[in-house]
Amino acid sequence: MLSNYYRDVQLFRFDERTGEIYILAGEELQIIVPPNQPWRFINEIEF
């Protein structure tokens, strides 16, 4: 979906412990993809 809207994926991270995927696209778009739940946008980076 991100490539269809011409968004560069700046960061892609897979957390082996939780199974979550974190995607930073462009300068503002942040997405969390949990293994067994719908993906969601986040406004701030979670540490």
Number of C-alpha atoms within 10 A of each C-alpha: 6 11 9 6 7 10 14 12 15 11 11 11 11 13 10 8 6 9 12 17 16 20 18 18 18 14 10 10 16 18 18 19 16 15 11 8 9 8 14 10 12 13 9 9 9 6 3
